[in-house]
């Protein structure tokens, strides 16, 4: 099994490709990554999901409802707070921010992934959730990751611990250099 998440450079490349073409597409990919949202959760977002710099999402598949701050970052490609809140305010209260189907969002990620040189098996919206999950597990631990992603069960979060043979081999080589 190959890797299931994007590197930092790959993430920035797909975000840059999307932002260069369409703000809406960039914001969709960014919010999917920043909050670990499924494609359906992204396309169902409405202005009502945002208040005072926070996003509230009822997660699907039996997961929890989460409320998280919009991410502020010095890199504009990752600065969701600056752009998403303003974008949401342009919409009517019950209006969907991204009035697309989840299938169209999948196509959008495919298109920008290809133009950014992302391997084909990583060109899908759920890779954003895997990417934030892996980054968080490494830096914040599995319990914080479980809460952030809205998982009821720690075993759901454990799915993000899966690594490919290449990553496992590189980690073993690094461990053997003590």
N, C-alpha and C positions, 0 to 999 in steps of 0.2 A: 504494500500500500504506500503510495506517495504522500507527500505533504498535503495538508488540508487547509492551510492558512497562508496568507500573504506575508512576505517580508515587509519591513518598513518601506524599502525602496519600491517594491511592487505596489503597495498601497498608495504611496504618493504618486506613482506613475498613472494609475487608473484614475485617481482623483484629478490630477492635472489634465489628463485627456478629456475627462468629462467637463471640467470647468471651462476649458478652452472652447468648448462647443455650446454648452447650455447650462445655465445656473441651476435650473430645476434638476437636471440629471445628476449634477455634482452633489447637490444637497441630498438627493435621495440616497446616493451611495454613501455619503458621509454620515447621515443619520443612521443608516443600517449598520455601519461600522461602529460609530460612537456609542450606540446603545444596544448593540447586539440584536437587532430586530430582524424578524423574518420578512420576506418580500410582502406577504399579505399585510403584516403589521405596518410596514412603511406606506403602502398605497392606501391604507385606511386612515392615516393620520389626518386630522382636521385641526383648524385653529383652536378648537376647544381643548386639544391635547396640550396646549402651551399656556403657561401662566407664570408671570414674574420670573422668567428665565429658566423655567423647568419644563420638562416633558413628562407627561403621565401616559402610560400605555398599559392596557389590559392585554397581557401576553396570551397567546393562543396555546393550544395543546395542553390545557390544564395547568399552565404556569400562572404565576402571581401577577398582580397589578404592581407596576413599579413607577416611582416618581424619581427622576434624576435631573440634576442641573445640566443645562446646555453647556457643552464643552467650550471653554475659552482657551485658545492656544496661540503662541506667538507666530506659528506657521499659518498663514492665511488659508492654506488648503485644509487645515484641520480646525479652523476657528468657526465652529458651528454657531456659537452664541451670537456672533456679530451678524451673520447673514441669515440664519434660519428664523430667528425671532422676527426680523424685519419682513422676511418672505411670508411668514405666517400672518402677520398683521395686514397684509394686502388681501387676504381671503376673508370671506364672510364667516361668521362664527361656526356654522355647521358645515361649511364647504370643505371638501377634501383638498389638502394641499397638493397632492400629486394624483390627479384624477386619471389614473391608468390602471390597467389590470396587472396582476402579479406576473403574468406571462410577458407583458410588454416590458416590465421592469427587468425580468430575466434577459430579454433581448438587448436591452440597453446595457446591462453589465457585460454581456457577450461582446457587443460592439466596442465599448471602451476598453475592455480587457484585451481584445485583439489589437487595437491601435496602440495600447501601452506595452505590448509584447508579453502579456501575462500568459503562462501556459494554459492550454485549452481546458484542462481539468479543473482549473481554479477560476474560471470565468462564469461564476454564478453568484447570485445574491447571498446565499447562505455562507459563502466563504468569508463574508464580512463578519458574521457572528463567530465563526471559528477563529478569525484573526483577533478580534478583541478578546475572545475567551482565552486563547493561548497567551496573549500578552498579559492579561490580568492574572492568570494562574501563576505565571513566572514572577510577576512583581507584587501581587497583592494576596496570593494564596487562593486556595480552592473555595473556601467558605465565603469570602468576599465576592468572588466571581459568581458563585451560586446565587447570592442575593442580587447582584447587579443584573444578571441575566434573567432573573425572575423564576428560577427553577425551584420547584417544590422539593425535588429529590437531588441529593448530592450525586447520585449515579448519573443523572442527566448531565451534570457539569463534568463528570468524569469522562464523558465522550470527547471532550476537548483536550484530554491528556494524550490521546492517540497520536503517535508520531510515526513517520515513515522510516524505512530501513536506513536511508541515507542520514537522517538526523540522529537516529540511534547509534549508528556506526561512528559518526563524528563526535558524539558525546562520549562514547566509549574510548575513542582515541585520546580525547582531551583528558579523561579521567585517568588513563594509564600513564600520563606524563606527570606523575607526582614527584 
